[in-house]
Structure formats: structure tokens, C-alpha cells
Amino acid sequence: MQLIVDSCSDISLEALKTMDIEMIPLKITIGDKDYLDQHEISSEEVLQTITDGKRPLTSQANPEDFTKVFLKYVKQNEPILYIALSSELSGTYQSAVIARDTILEDHPEADITLMDTKAVSYGLGMIVERAHAYVEEGLGKDELVAKVEKDVKAIRHFFTVHDLDYLSQGGRLSKGQAFLGGLLNIKPLLHVEEGRLVPLEKHRGIKKVYGSMVQHLIADNVSHDVHITQANAESQAEQLRQKILDETKVTEVKISTIGPTISSHTGNGTVAMFYFNEGV
């Protein structure tokens, strides 16, 4: 089983190579130049662009990108599982559908499974990491897909942003909400619901946001597999990590950097937390 993922999993190229997972990059445009996510531009470069007052634009991977990669494994008679970012946030999944259907016209025997996770960033990344573990265990396709489908239902995303104005420019908050939030030090807690980014709570100050994140962990009885991502917010991510370790049963929390495409939409100062709610 060959696993394929897009760059919105926020797993590093090095880690993907170690796991032998093929990655389809989305594209980032700055000015009149296009870059392939992770291959040609880093998160640091994207965030510096935002700091400089420019807004990077992103675009989905196209069907040709998928066709080229899919065909490589079809010709090797290798089953394919593409684990995709939410179709509610990008047309990338639909590009994969077009590529698969086109290939099946000439290769009806091809074994190509597409999975819309309704997840993004390291929520998607954690699903992919577990899928890799299932492959390593030697699970058959049907059992592997069933386990991944269960993980898709269990994954949880929580995150907060530093700059409400930047988020509002992307249509996630009204300009009035952003202005008021800035005046009153209101920090949003957002999550992903049915594949879409939605506001969950508003808090006065970042400490209360982190306190709410910890309470969600406690309510879901989480004891492992917690991952934090950040965009130019290392100290804040460490603050959340320490609070989790001090106040919950969790004994290890990993921290990594939000990838270039996701950073393009969230901006500097974003901190996100991901875990599986095993009780669902």
C-alpha cells in the first residue's frame, strides 16, 4: 500500500521521506512568482512575507499533479491510498478524484482509494502518521482503511491566532469582530467542524484560551498523542505545552512548525493543538 498525502499535512519532507510517503505540494504565490509548498518555500519565508505586509496566495494541486504520481504506482501494481486535506478548505481532493477517474478509464484494474479526512495541518498529519503505522503492521487494505476512517472521526483541532485582522482578511471573521477583539484583548478559540474552520469560543487573554484547550483535553480523557504547531510563536507553544504537562495525564507533547500553505492563511502568532478523542 502506497500512502500519498498533500503538503497541508504539515509533516516535514524529511519525515515523509523516512516513512516513504509521497507528497503532492500545493502552490503558493507571492507577487508574480509561484512556489511549490515545502519544496521551494519555507514557513519562515512565508511568515516574513506576511510581516513585510504582503499576503501570500495559495492554490490547489491540479489533476495533472495527481495523475503523474498515481500512474507511477499503478504501473507497479501498487495499491494507493491518498489521505487528503479537507475538501471544504481546498479543491485539492476534487483534483485527485478527477485524476483517479481518468486513470481508471485506461487502467480499470488500478487500486486507488481516496479519503477526504475533513482535517488540516497536523490534524491531517497525525492521521497520516497513524496510517503509516498501520502499513508497517502489515494490515490488509480493508482493515487499514477502516482504522483510518475511525481516526478521521476522532481527530480534534483547536487553535488560536494572534492577529484577528489577518484572519478577517481571509473571510474568517468580520472586520468589526477583529477590531473589537483587538481593543478588548479578545482571543478566539477555533476548531474544525465538518471540515470547516469555525469559531468555538472567545476569551479575554491568551492564558484563558490555553486554559480552555487544556479543559478540552481533560474532558476527552486524553493521555497521549498531543501535538502542538506554531507560526512564529515558539514561546507561546512551549507555554501551552507546559500547561498540558502540568494539568493533564499527558506525558509527552510534540511541537512543530505550521507549514507554508497553512501559515499563508493563519499568519504569525498562531498556536494549534491536535489530538485524538479515542472515546468517540
MIDOSE-1310 file (N, C-alpha, C; in nm, 2 decimals, decimal comma, always signed):
residues 280
mqli	+0,08/-0,12/+0,00/+0,00/+0,00/+0,00/+0,09/+0,12/+0,00; +0,07/+0,21/-0,10/+0,15/+0,33/-0,11/+0,06/+0,45/-0,06; +0,11/+0,51/+0,05/+0,04/+0,63/+0,10/+0,09/+0,75/+0,03; -0,01/+0,84/+0,00/+0,01/+0,97/-0,06/-0,06/+1,07/+0,02
vdsc	+0,00/+1,19/+0,04/-0,06/+1,30/+0,11/-0,03/+1,43/+0,04; -0,10/+1,53/+0,07/-0,07/+1,66/+0,02/+0,01/+1,74/+0,12; +0,06/+1,85/+0,09/+0,15/+1,93/+0,17/+0,08/+1,99/+0,29; -0,05/+1,99/+0,30/-0,12/+2,05/+0,41/-0,13/+1,96/+0,53
sdis	-0,06/+1,85/+0,53/-0,04/+1,77/+0,65/+0,06/+1,83/+0,74; +0,14/+1,92/+0,69/+0,24/+1,99/+0,77/+0,35/+1,89/+0,83; +0,36/+1,77/+0,77/+0,47/+1,68/+0,80/+0,59/+1,73/+0,72; +0,70/+1,73/+0,78/+0,82/+1,77/+0,71/+0,86/+1,68/+0,59
leal	+0,93/+1,73/+0,50/+0,98/+1,65/+0,38/+1,07/+1,54/+0,43; +1,15/+1,57/+0,53/+1,24/+1,47/+0,59/+1,16/+1,35/+0,65; +1,06/+1,38/+0,73/+0,98/+1,28/+0,79/+0,90/+1,20/+0,69; +0,85/+1,26/+0,59/+0,78/+1,19/+0,48/+0,87/+1,09/+0,41
ktmd	+0,99/+1,14/+0,38/+1,09/+1,05/+0,32/+1,12/+0,93/+0,40; +1,14/+0,95/+0,53/+1,16/+0,84/+0,62/+1,05/+0,74/+0,62; +0,93/+0,79/+0,61/+0,81/+0,70/+0,61/+0,78/+0,65/+0,47; +0,85/+0,69/+0,37/+0,83/+0,65/+0,23/+0,68/+0,69/+0,19
iemi	+0,65/+0,81/+0,22/+0,52/+0,86/+0,18/+0,53/+0,97/+0,07; +0,46/+0,96/-0,03/+0,47/+1,05/-0,15/+0,38/+1,18/-0,11; +0,44/+1,30/-0,14/+0,37/+1,42/-0,11/+0,34/+1,50/-0,23; +0,21/+1,55/-0,24/+0,17/+1,64/-0,35/+0,17/+1,78/-0,30
plki	+0,25/+1,87/-0,35/+0,25/+2,00/-0,29/+0,15/+2,09/-0,35; +0,09/+2,18/-0,26/+0,00/+2,29/-0,31/+0,10/+2,40/-0,36; +0,04/+2,50/-0,41/+0,12/+2,61/-0,46/+0,09/+2,74/-0,39; +0,20/+2,82/-0,37/+0,19/+2,95/-0,30/+0,24/+3,06/-0,40
tigd	+0,16/+3,16/-0,41/+0,20/+3,27/-0,50/+0,23/+3,40/-0,42; +0,35/+3,45/-0,44/+0,39/+3,58/-0,38/+0,42/+3,68/-0,49; +0,35/+3,78/-0,51/+0,37/+3,87/-0,62/+0,34/+3,80/-0,75; +0,43/+3,79/-0,84/+0,41/+3,72/-0,97/+0,49/+3,59/-0,98
kdyl	+0,53/+3,54/-0,86/+0,61/+3,41/-0,86/+0,54/+3,30/-0,78; +0,54/+3,18/-0,84/+0,47/+3,07/-0,78/+0,58/+2,98/-0,71; +0,54/+2,92/-0,60/+0,64/+2,83/-0,53/+0,56/+2,70/-0,49; +0,63/+2,59/-0,50/+0,57/+2,46/-0,45/+0,60/+2,45/-0,30
dqhe	+0,48/+2,43/-0,23/+0,49/+2,42/-0,08/+0,59/+2,32/-0,04; +0,68/+2,37/+0,06/+0,79/+2,30/+0,12/+0,91/+2,28/+0,03; +0,88/+2,24/-0,10/+0,99/+2,22/-0,19/+1,07/+2,35/-0,23; +0,99/+2,46/-0,25/+1,05/+2,58/-0,30/+1,04/+2,70/-0,20
isse	+0,96/+2,68/-0,10/+0,94/+2,79/+0,00/+0,92/+2,73/+0,14; +0,97/+2,80/+0,24/+0,96/+2,75/+0,38/+0,85/+2,83/+0,45; +0,82/+2,78/+0,57/+0,72/+2,86/+0,65/+0,78/+2,99/+0,70; +0,91/+2,99/+0,73/+0,98/+3,11/+0,77/+0,97/+3,22/+0,66
evlq	+0,99/+3,18/+0,53/+0,98/+3,28/+0,42/+0,84/+3,33/+0,41; +0,74/+3,24/+0,42/+0,60/+3,29/+0,41/+0,57/+3,39/+0,52; +0,61/+3,35/+0,64/+0,57/+3,44/+0,76/+0,65/+3,57/+0,75; +0,77/+3,57/+0,69/+0,84/+3,70/+0,67/+0,77/+3,79/+0,57
titd	+0,72/+3,72/+0,47/+0,64/+3,79/+0,36/+0,52/+3,86/+0,43; +0,45/+3,79/+0,52/+0,33/+3,85/+0,59/+0,38/+3,96/+0,68; +0,49/+3,95/+0,75/+0,55/+4,05/+0,83/+0,57/+4,18/+0,75; +0,62/+4,16/+0,62/+0,65/+4,27/+0,53/+0,53/+4,33/+0,47
gkrp	+0,41/+4,28/+0,51/+0,29/+4,35/+0,46/+0,23/+4,29/+0,34; +0,28/+4,18/+0,29/+0,22/+4,11/+0,17/+0,14/+3,99/+0,21; +0,05/+3,95/+0,13/-0,04/+3,84/+0,16/-0,01/+3,73/+0,06; +0,05/+3,62/+0,10/+0,07/+3,51/+0,00/-0,07/+3,45/-0,04
ltsq	-0,08/+3,41/-0,16/-0,20/+3,34/-0,21/-0,17/+3,19/-0,23; -0,26/+3,11/-0,21/-0,24/+2,96/-0,23/-0,34/+2,91/-0,33; -0,30/+2,80/-0,40/-0,38/+2,73/-0,49/-0,37/+2,58/-0,48; -0,48/+2,51/-0,52/-0,48/+2,37/-0,50/-0,39/+2,30/-0,60
anpe	-0,35/+2,17/-0,56/-0,28/+2,09/-0,65/-0,38/+2,05/-0,77; -0,33/+2,04/-0,89/-0,42/+2,01/-1,00/-0,43/+1,87/-1,04; -0,52/+1,82/-1,12/-0,54/+1,68/-1,16/-0,41/+1,62/-1,22; -0,34/+1,71/-1,30/-0,21/+1,66/-1,36/-0,11/+1,62/-1,25
dftk	-0,10/+1,69/-1,15/-0,01/+1,66/-1,04/-0,04/+1,52/-0,98; -0,17/+1,49/-0,96/-0,20/+1,36/-0,91/-0,19/+1,25/-1,01; -0,22/+1,28/-1,13/-0,21/+1,18/-1,24/-0,07/+1,12/-1,25; +0,02/+1,22/-1,25/+0,16/+1,18/-1,26/+0,21/+1,08/-1,15
vflk	+0,17/+1,12/-1,03/+0,21/+1,04/-0,91/+0,13/+0,91/-0,91; +0,00/+0,91/-0,93/-0,08/+0,79/-0,93/-0,03/+0,69/-1,03; +0,00/+0,74/-1,15/+0,03/+0,64/-1,26/+0,16/+0,57/-1,22; +0,25/+0,64/-1,15/+0,38/+0,57/-1,12/+0,35/+0,44/-1,04
yvkq	+0,26/+0,45/-0,95/+0,23/+0,33/-0,86/+0,13/+0,23/-0,93; +0,04/+0,29/-1,01/-0,05/+0,20/-1,09/+0,03/+0,11/-1,18; +0,14/+0,16/-1,24/+0,22/+0,08/-1,33/+0,30/-0,03/-1,26; +0,32/+0,00/-1,13/+0,39/-0,10/-1,04/+0,29/-0,20/-0,98
nepi	+0,16/-0,19/-1,01/+0,05/-0,27/-0,95/+0,05/-0,25/-0,80; +0,08/-0,13/-0,75/+0,08/-0,10/-0,61/-0,05/-0,03/-0,57; -0,13/-0,08/-0,47/-0,25/-0,01/-0,43/-0,21/+0,13/-0,37; -0,30/+0,22/-0,39/-0,27/+0,36/-0,35/-0,38/+0,41/-0,25
lyia	-0,34/+0,47/-0,14/-0,43/+0,54/-0,05/-0,39/+0,69/-0,04; -0,47/+0,78/-0,09/-0,44/+0,92/-0,08/-0,52/+0,97/+0,03; -0,46/+1,03/+0,13/-0,52/+1,08/+0,25/-0,51/+1,24/+0,24; -0,63/+1,30/+0,22/-0,64/+1,44/+0,17/-0,68/+1,53/+0,28
lsse	-0,64/+1,66/+0,26/-0,69/+1,76/+0,35/-0,84/+1,78/+0,32; -0,91/+1,86/+0,41/-1,05/+1,88/+0,39/-1,09/+1,93/+0,26; -1,19/+1,87/+0,20/-1,24/+1,92/+0,07/-1,32/+2,05/+0,09; -1,35/+2,08/+0,22/-1,42/+2,21/+0,24/-1,33/+2,33/+0,24
lsgt	-1,20/+2,30/+0,25/-1,10/+2,41/+0,26/-1,02/+2,42/+0,13; -1,02/+2,32/+0,04/-0,94/+2,33/-0,08/-1,01/+2,24/-0,19; -0,98/+2,27/-0,32/-1,03/+2,18/-0,43/-0,93/+2,07/-0,46; -0,83/+2,05/-0,37/-0,72/+1,95/-0,40/-0,78/+1,81/-0,40
yqsa	-0,87/+1,78/-0,31/-0,93/+1,65/-0,31/-1,01/+1,62/-0,44; -1,08/+1,72/-0,49/-1,15/+1,70/-0,62/-1,05/+1,68/-0,74; -0,94/+1,74/-0,73/-0,84/+1,72/-0,83/-0,79/+1,57/-0,83; -0,78/+1,52/-0,71/-0,75/+1,37/-0,70/-0,86/+1,29/-0,76
viar	-0,98/+1,32/-0,73/-1,09/+1,25/-0,79/-1,09/+1,25/-0,94; -1,07/+1,36/-1,00/-1,06/+1,37/-1,15/-0,94/+1,28/-1,20; -0,83/+1,29/-1,13/-0,71/+1,21/-1,17/-0,74/+1,06/-1,16; -0,80/+1,02/-1,05/-0,84/+0,88/-1,04/-0,93/+0,83/-1,15
dtil	-1,04/+0,91/-1,17/-1,14/+0,86/-1,27/-1,08/+0,86/-1,41; -0,99/+0,95/-1,44/-0,93/+0,95/-1,57/-0,84/+0,83/-1,59; -0,76/+0,79/-1,48/-0,67/+0,68/-1,49/-0,75/+0,55/-1,50; -0,87/+0,54/-1,43/-0,95/+0,42/-1,43/-1,00/+0,39/-1,57
edhp	-1,02/+0,49/-1,65/-1,07/+0,47/-1,79/-0,97/+0,38/-1,87; -0,84/+0,41/-1,85/-0,74/+0,33/-1,92/-0,68/+0,21/-1,84; -0,70/+0,22/-1,71/-0,64/+0,12/-1,62/-0,75/+0,08/-1,52; -0,85/+0,01/-1,57/-0,97/-0,03/-1,48/-0,93/-0,12/-1,36
eadi	-0,81/-0,18/-1,37/-0,76/-0,26/-1,26/-0,69/-0,18/-1,15; -0,67/-0,06/-1,17/-0,60/+0,03/-1,07/-0,67/+0,03/-0,94; -0,59/+0,02/-0,83/-0,65/+0,02/-0,70/-0,61/+0,15/-0,63; -0,70/+0,25/-0,64/-0,68/+0,39/-0,59/-0,79/+0,43/-0,50
tlmd	-0,76/+0,44/-0,37/-0,85/+0,48/-0,27/-0,83/+0,63/-0,23; -0,93/+0,71/-0,23/-0,92/+0,85/-0,19/-0,99/+0,87/-0,06; -0,93/+0,94/+0,04/-1,00/+0,96/+0,17/-1,00/+1,11/+0,20; -1,12/+1,17/+0,21/-1,14/+1,31/+0,25/-1,14/+1,31/+0,40
tkav	-1,04/+1,36/+0,46/-1,03/+1,35/+0,61/-1,11/+1,46/+0,68; -1,15/+1,56/+0,61/-1,21/+1,68/+0,67/-1,11/+1,74/+0,78; -0,98/+1,71/+0,76/-0,88/+1,76/+0,86/-0,78/+1,85/+0,78; -0,70/+1,92/+0,86/-0,60/+2,00/+0,80/-0,48/+2,02/+0,90
sygl	-0,37/+2,06/+0,85/-0,25/+2,09/+0,93/-0,21/+1,96/+1,00; -0,16/+1,96/+1,13/-0,12/+1,84/+1,19/-0,23/+1,75/+1,23; -0,36/+1,80/+1,22/-0,47/+1,71/+1,24/-0,46/+1,60/+1,13; -0,44/+1,65/+1,01/-0,42/+1,56/+0,89/-0,29/+1,48/+0,91
gmiv	-0,19/+1,55/+0,96/-0,06/+1,49/+0,98/-0,06/+1,37/+1,08; -0,14/+1,38/+1,18/-0,15/+1,27/+1,28/-0,22/+1,15/+1,22; -0,32/+1,18/+1,14/-0,39/+1,07/+1,07/-0,30/+1,00/+0,98; -0,22/+1,07/+0,91/-0,12/+1,01/+0,82/-0,02/+0,93/+0,89
erah	+0,03/+0,98/+1,00/+0,13/+0,91/+1,08/+0,07/+0,77/+1,13; -0,05/+0,78/+1,18/-0,11/+0,65/+1,22/-0,13/+0,56/+1,10; -0,17/+0,61/+0,99/-0,18/+0,52/+0,87/-0,05/+0,46/+0,83; +0,06/+0,53/+0,84/+0,19/+0,47/+0,82/+0,22/+0,36/+0,92
ayve	+0,18/+0,38/+1,04/+0,20/+0,27/+1,14/+0,12/+0,15/+1,11; +0,00/+0,17/+1,05/-0,09/+0,05/+1,02/-0,02/-0,02/+0,90; +0,03/+0,05/+0,80/+0,10/-0,01/+0,69/+0,22/-0,09/+0,74; +0,30/-0,04/+0,84/+0,41/-0,11/+0,90/+0,37/-0,23/+0,97
eglg	+0,25/-0,23/+1,03/+0,20/-0,35/+1,09/+0,16/-0,46/+1,00; +0,15/-0,43/+0,87/+0,11/-0,52/+0,77/-0,04/-0,55/+0,75; -0,12/-0,45/+0,80/-0,26/-0,46/+0,79/-0,30/-0,47/+0,64; -0,41/-0,55/+0,61/-0,46/-0,55/+0,48/-0,54/-0,42/+0,45
kdel	-0,57/-0,40/+0,32/-0,63/-0,27/+0,28/-0,76/-0,24/+0,35; -0,85/-0,34/+0,36/-0,98/-0,31/+0,42/-0,97/-0,27/+0,57; -0,88/-0,34/+0,64/-0,87/-0,31/+0,78/-0,79/-0,18/+0,80; -0,70/-0,15/+0,72/-0,62/-0,03/+0,72/-0,72/+0,09/+0,70
vakv	-0,80/+0,08/+0,59/-0,89/+0,19/+0,56/-0,99/+0,21/+0,67; -1,04/+0,10/+0,73/-1,13/+0,11/+0,84/-1,07/+0,18/+0,96; -0,95/+0,15/+0,99/-0,88/+0,22/+1,11/-0,86/+0,37/+1,08; -0,82/+0,40/+0,96/-0,80/+0,54/+0,92/-0,94/+0,62/+0,93
ekdv	-1,04/+0,55/+0,88/-1,17/+0,62/+0,89/-1,21/+0,65/+1,04; -1,18/+0,55/+1,13/-1,20/+0,58/+1,27/-1,12/+0,69/+1,32; -1,00/+0,70/+1,28/-0,91/+0,81/+1,32/-0,96/+0,95/+1,27; -1,02/+0,95/+1,15/-1,07/+1,07/+1,09/-1,18/+1,12/+1,18
kair	-1,27/+1,03/+1,23/-1,38/+1,07/+1,32/-1,33/+1,12/+1,45; -1,21/+1,07/+1,50/-1,16/+1,10/+1,63/-1,07/+1,22/+1,64; -1,02/+1,27/+1,53/-0,92/+1,38/+1,54/-0,99/+1,51/+1,58; -0,91/+1,59/+1,66/-0,96/+1,71/+1,71/-0,86/+1,82/+1,68
hfft	-0,91/+1,94/+1,64/-0,83/+2,06/+1,61/-0,87/+2,17/+1,70; -0,78/+2,24/+1,77/-0,81/+2,36/+1,84/-0,69/+2,46/+1,81; -0,73/+2,58/+1,78/-0,62/+2,68/+1,76/-0,66/+2,82/+1,78; -0,57/+2,90/+1,81/-0,59/+3,05/+1,83/-0,49/+3,12/+1,74
vhdl	-0,53/+3,25/+1,71/-0,44/+3,33/+1,63/-0,41/+3,46/+1,70; -0,30/+3,52/+1,66/-0,25/+3,64/+1,73/-0,32/+3,76/+1,66; -0,33/+3,76/+1,53/-0,38/+3,87/+1,45/-0,52/+3,85/+1,40; -0,62/+3,90/+1,47/-0,76/+3,89/+1,42/-0,78/+3,96/+1,29
dyls	-0,71/+4,07/+1,27/-0,73/+4,14/+1,14/-0,68/+4,06/+1,02; -0,57/+3,98/+1,04/-0,52/+3,90/+0,93/-0,63/+3,79/+0,90; -0,68/+3,73/+1,01/-0,78/+3,63/+0,99/-0,91/+3,68/+0,92; -0,94/+3,80/+0,96/-1,06/+3,86/+0,90/-1,04/+3,89/+0,75
qggr	-0,92/+3,92/+0,71/-0,89/+3,94/+0,57/-0,92/+3,82/+0,48; -0,90/+3,70/+0,55/-0,93/+3,58/+0,48/-1,08/+3,54/+0,49; -1,16/+3,62/+0,54/-1,30/+3,60/+0,55/-1,35/+3,51/+0,66; -1,26/+3,49/+0,76/-1,29/+3,40/+0,87/-1,36/+3,48/+0,99
lskg	-1,34/+3,61/+1,00/-1,40/+3,69/+1,10/-1,45/+3,82/+1,03; -1,55/+3,88/+1,08/-1,59/+4,01/+1,03/-1,49/+4,12/+1,07; -1,48/+4,22/+0,99/-1,38/+4,33/+1,03/-1,42/+4,39/+1,17; -1,55/+4,40/+1,20/-1,60/+4,45/+1,32/-1,55/+4,37/+1,44
qafl	-1,56/+4,23/+1,42/-1,52/+4,14/+1,53/-1,37/+4,15/+1,55; -1,29/+4,17/+1,44/-1,15/+4,18/+1,45/-1,11/+4,31/+1,53; -1,17/+4,42/+1,49/-1,14/+4,55/+1,55/-1,18/+4,54/+1,70; -1,29/+4,49/+1,74/-1,34/+4,48/+1,87/-1,24/+4,39/+1,95
ggll	-1,21/+4,28/+1,89/-1,12/+4,18/+1,96/-0,98/+4,25/+1,99; -0,93/+4,33/+1,90/-0,80/+4,39/+1,92/-0,81/+4,49/+2,04; -0,93/+4,56/+2,05/-0,94/+4,66/+2,16/-0,96/+4,59/+2,29; -1,03/+4,48/+2,30/-1,06/+4,42/+2,43/-0,97/+4,30/+2,46
nikp	-0,87/+4,28/+2,38/-0,78/+4,17/+2,40/-0,85/+4,04/+2,40; -0,95/+4,03/+2,31/-1,03/+3,91/+2,29/-0,95/+3,81/+2,20; -0,93/+3,69/+2,25/-0,86/+3,59/+2,17/-0,96/+3,48/+2,13; -0,97/+3,44/+2,00/-1,06/+3,34/+1,96/-1,00/+3,20/+1,98
llhv	-1,09/+3,10/+2,02/-1,05/+2,96/+2,01/-1,14/+2,90/+1,90; -1,07/+2,85/+1,80/-1,13/+2,80/+1,68/-1,11/+2,65/+1,67; -1,20/+2,58/+1,59/-1,18/+2,44/+1,57/-1,23/+2,41/+1,43; -1,21/+2,28/+1,39/-1,26/+2,24/+1,26/-1,38/+2,15/+1,28
eegr	-1,49/+2,19/+1,21/-1,62/+2,12/+1,23/-1,67/+2,08/+1,09; -1,69/+1,95/+1,06/-1,73/+1,91/+0,93/-1,64/+1,96/+0,82; -1,51/+1,97/+0,85/-1,41/+2,01/+0,76/-1,39/+2,16/+0,74; -1,47/+2,24/+0,81/-1,46/+2,38/+0,80/-1,41/+2,45/+0,93
lvpl	-1,34/+2,56/+0,91/-1,29/+2,64/+1,02/-1,40/+2,72/+1,08; -1,43/+2,70/+1,21/-1,54/+2,77/+1,28/-1,49/+2,82/+1,41; -1,54/+2,94/+1,46/-1,51/+2,99/+1,59/-1,59/+2,90/+1,69; -1,52/+2,87/+1,80/-1,58/+2,79/+1,91/-1,61/+2,87/+2,03
ekhr	-1,51/+2,95/+2,07/-1,52/+3,03/+2,20/-1,44/+3,16/+2,18; -1,47/+3,26/+2,26/-1,39/+3,38/+2,27/-1,35/+3,40/+2,42; -1,22/+3,44/+2,44/-1,17/+3,46/+2,57/-1,09/+3,59/+2,59; -1,09/+3,64/+2,71/-1,02/+3,76/+2,74/-0,87/+3,73/+2,77
gikk	-0,78/+3,73/+2,68/-0,64/+3,70/+2,70/-0,61/+3,55/+2,67; -0,48/+3,54/+2,63/-0,43/+3,41/+2,58/-0,43/+3,30/+2,69; -0,40/+3,34/+2,82/-0,40/+3,24/+2,92/-0,53/+3,17/+2,93; -0,64/+3,24/+2,92/-0,77/+3,17/+2,92/-0,80/+3,08/+2,80
vygs	-0,75/+3,12/+2,69/-0,76/+3,03/+2,57/-0,68/+2,90/+2,60; -0,56/+2,91/+2,65/-0,49/+2,79/+2,68/-0,56/+2,71/+2,79; -0,62/+2,78/+2,88/-0,69/+2,70/+2,99/-0,81/+2,63/+2,93; -0,87/+2,68/+2,83/-0,98/+2,61/+2,76/-0,93/+2,49/+2,69
mvqh	-0,82/+2,51/+2,62/-0,76/+2,40/+2,54/-0,74/+2,28/+2,64; -0,68/+2,31/+2,75/-0,65/+2,21/+2,85/-0,77/+2,14/+2,90; -0,88/+2,22/+2,92/-1,00/+2,16/+2,97/-1,07/+2,07/+2,86; -1,05/+2,10/+2,74/-1,10/+2,00/+2,63/-1,02/+1,87/+2,64
liad	-0,89/+1,88/+2,66/-0,81/+1,76/+2,68/-0,86/+1,67/+2,80; -0,89/+1,74/+2,91/-0,93/+1,67/+3,03/-1,07/+1,61/+3,00; -1,16/+1,69/+2,94/-1,30/+1,64/+2,92/-1,29/+1,51/+2,83; -1,20/+1,51/+2,73/-1,19/+1,40/+2,64/-1,10/+1,28/+2,69
nvsh	-1,05/+1,30/+2,82/-0,97/+1,20/+2,88/-0,85/+1,16/+2,80; -0,78/+1,26/+2,75/-0,67/+1,23/+2,66/-0,54/+1,21/+2,75; -0,46/+1,11/+2,71/-0,34/+1,08/+2,79/-0,22/+1,07/+2,70; -0,23/+1,08/+2,57/-0,12/+1,07/+2,48/-0,15/+1,13/+2,34
dvhi	-0,05/+1,13/+2,26/-0,07/+1,17/+2,12/-0,12/+1,32/+2,11; -0,06/+1,41/+2,18/-0,09/+1,55/+2,16/+0,02/+1,62/+2,09; -0,02/+1,70/+1,99/+0,07/+1,77/+1,90/+0,04/+1,92/+1,89; +0,14/+2,00/+1,91/+0,12/+2,15/+1,90/+0,19/+2,20/+1,78
tqan	+0,13/+2,28/+1,70/+0,20/+2,35/+1,59/+0,20/+2,50/+1,62; +0,30/+2,57/+1,56/+0,31/+2,72/+1,59/+0,36/+2,79/+1,46; +0,33/+2,92/+1,45/+0,39/+3,00/+1,35/+0,45/+3,12/+1,41; +0,58/+3,13/+1,42/+0,65/+3,24/+1,49/+0,59/+3,26/+1,63
aesq	+0,57/+3,15/+1,70/+0,51/+3,15/+1,84/+0,57/+3,04/+1,92; +0,70/+3,03/+1,92/+0,77/+2,92/+1,99/+0,75/+2,93/+2,14; +0,76/+3,05/+2,20/+0,75/+3,06/+2,34/+0,60/+3,03/+2,38; +0,51/+3,08/+2,30/+0,36/+3,06/+2,34/+0,33/+2,91/+2,33
aeql	+0,39/+2,84/+2,23/+0,36/+2,70/+2,21/+0,42/+2,62/+2,33; +0,54/+2,66/+2,38/+0,60/+2,60/+2,49/+0,52/+2,62/+2,62; +0,46/+2,74/+2,63/+0,38/+2,78/+2,74/+0,26/+2,68/+2,75; +0,19/+2,66/+2,63/+0,08/+2,57/+2,62/+0,12/+2,42/+2,65
rqki	+0,24/+2,39/+2,60/+0,29/+2,25/+2,62/+0,31/+2,23/+2,77; +0,37/+2,32/+2,84/+0,40/+2,30/+2,98/+0,27/+2,30/+3,06; +0,17/+2,38/+3,03/+0,04/+2,38/+3,09/-0,03/+2,24/+3,08; -0,02/+2,18/+2,96/-0,07/+2,05/+2,93/-0,01/+1,94/+3,02
ldet	+0,13/+1,95/+3,03/+0,20/+1,85/+3,11/+0,17/+1,87/+3,26; +0,15/+1,99/+3,30/+0,13/+2,02/+3,44/-0,01/+1,98/+3,49; -0,11/+1,99/+3,40/-0,25/+1,98/+3,44/-0,33/+1,87/+3,39; -0,27/+1,78/+3,30/-0,34/+1,67/+3,25/-0,26/+1,54/+3,27
kvte	-0,31/+1,43/+3,22/-0,24/+1,30/+3,22/-0,14/+1,28/+3,11; -0,14/+1,38/+3,02/-0,05/+1,37/+2,91/+0,10/+1,38/+2,95; +0,18/+1,29/+2,90/+0,32/+1,29/+2,95/+0,42/+1,33/+2,84; +0,37/+1,35/+2,72/+0,46/+1,39/+2,61/+0,38/+1,48/+2,51
vkis	+0,43/+1,59/+2,48/+0,37/+1,68/+2,38/+0,47/+1,72/+2,28; +0,45/+1,69/+2,15/+0,54/+1,73/+2,04/+0,50/+1,87/+1,99; +0,60/+1,95/+1,95/+0,58/+2,08/+1,89/+0,65/+2,08/+1,76; +0,58/+2,14/+1,66/+0,64/+2,16/+1,52/+0,59/+2,29/+1,46
tigp	+0,64/+2,32/+1,34/+0,61/+2,44/+1,28/+0,49/+2,42/+1,18; +0,40/+2,52/+1,18/+0,29/+2,52/+1,08/+0,35/+2,53/+0,94; +0,30/+2,45/+0,84/+0,36/+2,45/+0,71/+0,33/+2,58/+0,63; +0,40/+2,60/+0,52/+0,38/+2,72/+0,44/+0,24/+2,75/+0,39
tiss	+0,17/+2,66/+0,34/+0,03/+2,69/+0,29/-0,06/+2,73/+0,41; -0,06/+2,65/+0,52/-0,14/+2,69/+0,63/-0,10/+2,82/+0,69; +0,03/+2,85/+0,70/+0,08/+2,97/+0,75/+0,03/+3,09/+0,67; +0,01/+3,07/+0,54/-0,03/+3,17/+0,45/-0,17/+3,22/+0,49
htgn	-0,25/+3,13/+0,55/-0,39/+3,17/+0,59/-0,40/+3,21/+0,73; -0,31/+3,16/+0,82/-0,33/+3,19/+0,96/-0,24/+3,31/+1,01; -0,13/+3,33/+0,94/-0,04/+3,44/+0,98/+0,05/+3,41/+1,10; +0,12/+3,51/+1,14/+0,21/+3,50/+1,26/+0,14/+3,48/+1,39
gtva	+0,20/+3,41/+1,48/+0,14/+3,40/+1,62/+0,04/+3,30/+1,64; +0,02/+3,21/+1,54/-0,08/+3,11/+1,55/-0,03/+2,99/+1,63; -0,11/+2,94/+1,72/-0,08/+2,82/+1,80/-0,20/+2,72/+1,79; -0,17/+2,60/+1,75/-0,27/+2,50/+1,73/-0,24/+2,37/+1,82
mfyf	-0,35/+2,30/+1,85/-0,33/+2,18/+1,93/-0,42/+2,07/+1,87; -0,36/+1,95/+1,85/-0,43/+1,84/+1,79/-0,42/+1,71/+1,87; -0,53/+1,64/+1,87/-0,52/+1,51/+1,94/-0,64/+1,42/+1,89; -0,64/+1,29/+1,93/-0,75/+1,20/+1,90/-0,83/+1,19/+2,02
negv	-0,96/+1,20/+2,01/-1,06/+1,17/+2,11/-1,10/+1,03/+2,09; -1,03/+0,94/+2,16/-1,05/+0,79/+2,14/-1,19/+0,75/+2,19; -1,26/+0,83/+2,26/-1,39/+0,79/+2,31/-1,50/+0,80/+2,21; -1,48/+0,85/+2,09/-1,59/+0,87/+2,00/-1,62/+0,74/+1,93
